[in-house]
Each structure stands twice: as C-alpha cells, then as structure tokens.
Amino acid sequence: MSSEEKIEVAEKRIVELKTLINHWKMSNISSRRSTVELVEAIMADRQGTKAA
C-alpha cells in the first residue's frame, strides 16, 4: 500500500471516529436534536476531508 493510500485510509478512519465520538457526546440530548447534530457533524467532517 502506498503512502497516499495509507493517508486516505487514515483520513476516512478519522472521520468515522469523530462521528462516533460526536454521537456519544450527544447521546444525552433528545433523539431528534441529536440526529440533526450528528448529521451536521458528518457533513462538516466530509467537507473538511475533501478540502484537505
């Protein structure tokens, strides 16, 4: 696996982990609000990854 491939895999994993952490942080909030914030976090992370 090339360095570029390793970086791409690592970046995808970081997004997955950030999403999971955000989900855990929001688990105490009402489910509707939590869902909205979770989706917003996913979208922000994806946009950040594309920009990098």
N, C-alpha and C positions, 0 to 999 in steps of 0.2 A: 504494500500500500504506500503510495507516495505521500509526501508531506502535505500536499494540498488536500488529498483525500482525508488524511487524518484530521486536519484542521476543520474540514467540512463536517465530518462526523462529530467532532468535539463541539462545534458550534450548535449543531442540532441537539445534542445531548444537553447543552447548557440551557437552551430554550425549553426543553422538556422539564428539566429540573426547576427552572424558575417558575414555570407554570404550576408544577406540583406544589412548590413552596407557597405560591400565591393562593392556591386552593386551600391548603392547610390553614393559612393565616385567616382566610375568610370563612372558614367553616363555622365560626361562631355567629356570623351575620345571617340574617334571614336568607332563605334559599334564593329568592328572586334577585335580591341585590347582589348576592354572592355570584350568581350566574352571570349577571351583567358585568361585574368587575373582573371575573375570570376571563370572559370573552375579550374584554378590553385589554387585559394583560397579555393574552395570547397574541392579539393583533399587534400590539405595541412591540412585543418581542420579535415577531416575524418581520415587521418593518425594520426594526433595528438590525436584524441579521442580514436582510437584503442590502441595507445601506453599508454594512461593513465589508 
